[in-house]
Amino acid sequence: MKARPFKGAKIGRALTIALLLALTAGNVAAQSPTELPAKDLSMIDLSKSEGAKYFLIVKAYADYMITRGRDRYGREHSPLFATTLNRETGNVYRENPPDAPKGIRNGDRTWRGSNTSKDNGLYSILYHLTEITGDDKYAREADKAIKWFFANCQSPETGFMAWGEHIGWDFFTEAPIKMGTRSLTHEYKIFNYWDKVWEFNPEAAEKFALGLWEHQIYAHEGPEAGEFSRHASYDTHSPGKGRAFPAHGGNYIFVWTKAYRETGKEVFLTAIETVLNYYERNTTDKGAILYASDFPEQYSLKQSMNLASNLYRAKDFMPADLANRMKKLSEGTDSLYLSFDHDPSKGGKGFLESANLMTLVPGNFRRSSTGTDAWTEMWSAGYGVGSGSTEQANKCYARYKLTGIEGYRILFMKAVNAYYNEDPPPSAVLYPSNYSSIFNMMMNAYELTGAERFLSKAKTYMDLSVETFLSDQSPLPKASNQSEHYEAITGGPELMENVLRLWIVMNPQDRAGE
């Protein structure tokens, strides 16, 4: 396939390099469209650009998803993108899907349709391809999917969407699909395109934000005010309690902050303050935030970091008193996090992820724990463990960029140096998100230091990623290094987004017109 040069294509807005993180539970993710480096690429012959193979790989993936990876099933076809596909036929699995990649729970999979919460990376690719090529079809197809989803997949009773960790949209029944044995359980996962939703369908956006307050938060006043469970019913009023994980609370605050900025309605300030007050009441004198009332001894460092980052971003849009409270809780998380004996160096014990709430003794004090250790591993993949030390290192980098706290930079660079001469072990089950995470680490080190060796290492990891997940004729990345199908839950779209990020960095603005 040969891409033609697009003469005169214009990129109309300034873009900056921003952190790209894997899609795992508890990530400090962007929650806004990924911004890639600002370039005027209008005069570049894309097929002859430096690293053209990377651009062509991404374009082939996007074109395939547009033509083959849509809802072509059931009575009503829709512009939604499939979450799981047969890489040979391009079809979804009506039944008898392939085995889940090791570490993925069957109840979290969407193999009969779409889970829009897994489409952030794909949408980013489509919007950026329009900016690069001048062909508006890519952005148009992303717009179609977002518009249709919010017009057709919202519960009229609760305002919740058919997405997240436990439900999706079934292409064959044209209805919400529950995964596994759970009922229609709503658990919000990060969505980066709220700006688009507020533009296309502000009524649906506001209804979702209100739904989080009215149907997800268990108590609005009294001694349990702000208590909630990350699980709620998609189509009935049934809020729970005992699982008010800080990462999820931070994600809700992000949604409410956007809703407040768009509408000016006090109800969203009330929601923010109520949940913030819950975490303030449940923070120890040393700054440890309660993980959940069902697990009263657990303090999760990575969950608290997610909350801190969302509070830090939201504070600039809040009244002064509320902003100061957000800043105080966020900064308390920073000082406590950096007080622990993290050691991401080669042979070190890794980043600490959890400790006892009161004593701060390292360990996993969640009663339902499967026995996972409290420290990150160099290479890991699966539910609840993320991408190991690379994920936590990238969180440190994100915090450093937000706060300028030197301790985060030091930890990040210690992890970078540990991975610099390491390759993923061939025997381990690894996902595209693992490779994205280590690629991001090296790209972030390049951004931080300007040292070309980190860009070179990022290229090495990207080439290894392409070899591992795209070694045959399919433009779809494999779900894992031991799988043969495509499944977005393991981070395939984000890996492809990073391929595009690398290509853009390799074609700086001063080369335009060569």
N, C-alpha and C positions, 0 to 999 in steps of 0.2 A: 504494500500500500504506500502510495506517495502522497504526501500532503503538499498542496500548492501554497505558494507564498501569498499572504493577504496584504496587498498594498493599501495603505490608508486606514487600516483598522486602528481605532483610537481607544486608549485606556483613559477614561475620563476622571478617575479619582486616584488620589495618592494611596498607595498600599505600603505597609511596612511588614518586615519579617515578624511573625508572631509564633509563639510556641504551639506545636502540634503534638497532641498527647494521645495515647492509646485509649480505646473505649472500654474502660473497665470500671467496675463499681468503685466509687470513692475517688475518682480522678479529679484533679484540679484542671478542668477542661475550659476551653475558651468561652463557651456559651454565647458566642457571637461568631459570625462567619469568619473562617480562617483567612487571615490576611497574608498574602504572599508578597515577595519583593516588588517594588514599583519599577516597571520597565515599559518603555515604548518599544514594543516588538513588531510594530506595523510593517517595517521594511525588511524584516528577516525572512529569508526563504526557510520556512520551518523544517522542510525535509533535509536541508543542508546545514542546519544550525549545529552548534557544538552539542554533542550528546543527543542528536536527533532521535536516536532509538528510544530515549526516555519519553520524549513528546509523543512519538508514534505509538508507544505502548499504552499511554494514557488515553490517547484519542481513540484507539481501537477498543479499549474497555468502555469508554463513554458511548461510542457508536453502537456497540453490541448491546449495552444495557437499554439504550433508547429503542432499538429495533426488536430485540429478542427478550429482554429482561423485564417486560411489562406484564400487566394483567391482561392476558389473552384468553381467559378461561371463564366458565360459567355463563350465565345469561347476559350479564352486563360487563363489558370490558371497561377498564379504567386506566388512567395514566400512572398508577402507582407502580413502583419498582419492586421486583421480587427480592426477598431476603435470602433465599436459598435456591440454587439452580444446579441442574445436571450440566456439567461443563462440556459434555459431548453433544447433547441435544438442545441445550438452552431452555429446557422445560423445568417447571417447578415439579415437586413431588406431591401428587394427589394423595398417595399413600405409599407405605414402605420406603421411607427415606433412608439414605445411608446412615450408618452409625454416626453418632455425634463425635466430634473430635474429643479426645480424652480431656477431661476437665470441664466439659460443657454439660450442664444438666439438660435432660430431654425436655423438661418442663419450661425451659427458657428459649426453646427453638421456635422458629416460624418457618415451616417448610411447605405450607399450603398457600402462602400468600406474602403479605408485606408487613414489615415492622418499621414504620417511618422513623422511629428513634435511632435506627441503625443506618440512616441515609445521610448523615451529616457530611461524611467524606465525599460521597457521590455528588451531593448538591454543590459542594465546594468546587469539585472538578468541573461540573457543568457551567457554573457561573464564571469560573476563571477561563475556561476554554472560549467562551464568548468574548471576554476581554482580550484574549490573546489573538484569536483568529478573526474577530469581527463578524463571525457568523452567529446571529442571535438565536439560532435554533437550540443551542445548548441551554442557554438561560431560559428560553421559552419552555423547554421540556421540564426543567426543574420547577418553574412556576406552575405549570399544569398539575404536577404531582402534589405540590403543597396546597394549591387552591382546592383540588378535588378532595384531598384528605380532610381538610378542615370544613368543607361543605357537606361531607357525607359520613364521616366516621366519628362524630361527636355524640355522646350520650345526651339526649334532651333532658334527662332527669338530673344528671350531675355536672355536665359540662366536660367530663373527662374524655380523653381521646383513646381510640383503640390502638394503643402502642405501649411500649415500656418493656419491663422484664418478663411479664407473664401473659400478655395478650397481643394480638395483632389483627390484621384484616384478612379474612379468608376469601381468596379469589373465586372459590367454587360456590360458596353460599352467599356471597356478598353481605357478610355480617362479621361481627367480631368473632375471633377464634380464641378459645382458651387453650393454653398449652399445658400438657400434663394433666394432673388430677385436680388442679386448682379451679375454683369458679372464675368468673370474669374479674380477676384481681388487677386493679390499676396500681402500678408503681411507676411514677414519673422518672424517666431518664433524661439526660441532658439533650436539649434541642437547640441548635445554634442559629435558627432562622426565624426568630420571633419578629424581627423587623419586617420580614416578608409577610408574616401572618397579620400583623397589625396593618399593613398596607392593603392586603387583599381582602381580609375578612375580620375587621376589628371587633365585630360582635362575637365571633367565635373565640377570638383571643381573650376578650374580657370575660366571657363565660367560663373559659378554662381557668383563668386566674381566680375568679370567684369560686369555682368548684374546689380548687385546692384549699381555700379558706373554709368553705361551708361544709364540704363533704370529706376532707382529708384530716382536718384538725379536730381532735376529739373534744376539746374543751376550749371555749372562747373566754371564759371568766372563771373565777374561783381558784381554789388551791391547785388545780390541775391545768390551769390555763396554759395553752401552748402545747400540751401533750398531744402526741399523735402516733400513728404507726405508718411506716412507709407503704403499707398495704391498705387499700380501700376498695370498695366495690365500684366497678365501672358504671353500673346502671342503677344502683340504689343507694340511698343514704345509709351508710354503714361504716362510719369512721371507727378505727380501733385506737388502741393506746399501747404503750410499753415498748415501742420500737421507733422512738423519735431520733433516729440516727442523725448526727450533725451534718453529714454530707447532704442528706436529703433536705434537711431544714434550710441549708444554704442554697440549694437549688430552688426551693420554693420562694425564698427571699429574692432571688434573682428575678423570677417570674413576676412577683408582686411589685418589685421596683420598676420594671418595665411598664407594668399596667398603671402604676401611679404616675409615671412620667407621661404616659399617653392620655390618661383620663383626668388626672388631678383628684380622683375620688379618695376620700378619707378612709374608706373601708380597707384599702390596700395598705395605708400607713398603719391602721389598726392591726391588720394581719402581721405585718412585719414586726411591729413592736411587741405583739403578744408572743410570737415565737422567739424573738430575741430575748425577751424577759424570761422565758422558760430556760434558755441556756444560761443566762446570767444567774438565775436561782440555783442552777445545777452545775456551777463551776466552783471548784475548790479554791481555797486561799492561794494555792500554788499555781492556779491557772488551768487545772485539768478539767475538761468538760465531760460530763457524764455521757457515755456512749448510748445508753438506753435504760429506762427504769426496769425493764425485764432482766437486765444484766448490770446490777448496781455496783459491781466491782470493776467493770471494764472501762478503761480509757483508751480510745483509739486515736493515735497520732494523725494518721492519714485522713480519717473522717473529720477531725477537728481542723486540719489544714484546709479542707474544702470549704468548711463553714467560714473560716477566717478570710479566705480569698474572696468569697462572695460578699462578705460584709465589707471588706476593704474596697471592692468595686462599687458597692451600693452607697457607701457613705456620702459621696459627693452629691448625691441627688436627694438627700434627706434633710429635714430641719436640723438645726445646729445641735440640739440636745441629743437627738437620736443618732446623729452622725458621730458625736463624741463617744457615745456608748458602744457603737459598732467598732470604732477605732480602738477603744480600750480592750474589748474582748479579743479582737484580732491580734493586737500586739501582745497580749498575755499568752496567746497560743504560740507566737514566735519565740518568746523568751524561754518558755518551757520546752518546746521542741528542741531547741539548740542546746539545752542543758543536758540532754541525754548523750550517752557514749556511742553515737553512731560510728560505724567503721566500715564504709563501703570499699575500702582498699582490697586489692587482690589477696585472698586468704583471710580477710576480715569477717566479722560476724554479720555485716550488712547494716541496713537501716533498721532501727527499732520501729515497730508498727503499733504495739500495744503494751500497756502496763496496768498495774493496779491503780484504781482511781485515787485512793487515799495515800497509799505508801509509795506509789510510783515505782514499785519493783517491776522490772520487765517480766512480761508473761502474757499469756492469753487467758483472760478471765471471763470469757463468754461461755456460758454453760453449754450451749449447743455446739461448741467448737468441735471440729473433727480432729483436733489434735495438732493443727498447724502451728508452727513455731512463731514466736513473736518477732523474729528477725527476718528480713527479706533474704531471698536467695539470689545468686547471680543470674540463674536462668530458671524461670518458672512460668507456668501458664495454667489457667483454669479459673473456675468460679472462686471469687474471694481473694485470690492471690495476685491478680494483675500480672504485670510483666516483670516482677522481681525488682531488683535494685535500680534498674534503668528507669522504671516508672517513678520511683521515689526521688531519684536524682533530678529528673525533669520537673517534678513538683518543686524541689528546692530552687531550681533555676527560675521557675515561674514566680515563686515568692521573692526571689532576689530582684527580679525585674519590677515587681510591684512595690517593694519596700526599700530596696537598696541595702538590706542588711547583709553585711559582709560574711557572717557565718554561713549563710545559705550558699554564697558563691564558693566558699572554701569546701564545703561538703560536696557541692556539684562537681568541682574540678577533681576532687579526690576520686569520685566515682568514674569520671571520664578517664582518668589515668589508669584506673584498674581495668577498664574495658578496652583500652586502646590496642592492646596486643592480643585480645581474646577473640575467638570465633565461637559461634553457637555450637554446642555439642551435637553431633549428628544423631545420637541415640535418643535425645530428649524430644518429646512432643512439643513443638513450638508453633505459634500462630503468626499470621502476618503482623499482629499487634506487637509481638516481641521484636520483630525486625524493625518495625516503625519506631518503636521506643528507643532502640539503640541508635538508629539513624538520626532521630531527633536529638539525641544526646550529643552526637558529634557535630551536627549542624548548629546546635545551640552553643557548643564550645567554639565553633568557628565564628559565630556572631559575636560572642563575648570577647574573644582574644584576637581575631583576625588572622590566626595562624593557619596557613594553607594546609598543614598536615591534617588538620581536623576535617577540612573539606575533602581531602583525598581519602581519608578513612571513611567518611560518609559515603563516598562513591563506591568504595570497596564493599561496604555493607549493603548498599542498594543493589549492586551487581549480584551479590550473594542472594539477596531477596528475590530478584528476578529469576535466577537460576533455580531457586528452591520452589517457588510458587507459580512460575510461568514458563516452565521448561518444555511445554508441548505447544500444540497449535491453538489452544483456547486462549482468548484474551482475558478470561476470568481467572483471578488468583485462586489457588486452592485454599480450602478452609484451614489446613494445617500442613506441616511437612510430611504427614502420614495420611493425608486425605486426598481424594480425587474429585470432590465436588466443591462448589462455591457456597460459602455461608458467611454472610456479612457480620454475624455476631462475633467472629474472631478477628475482625479488623481489616478485612480485605479492602474496603473502600478507602480507609485511611492510609493503607500502604500505597495505593495508587495515587492518592492525593500527594503523598510524599515524593513519589516519582516525579510528579509535576513540579513540586517545589524545587527538587534538585535541578531539573532542566532550566527553570527560570533563573536560578542562581548562576548556572553555567553560561548564561547568555546575558551578560550585563548590558546596561543601556548604551554604553559607548560603542557597542558592536553593531548597533542597528544601522542598516544600510550597507554593511560590508558586502 
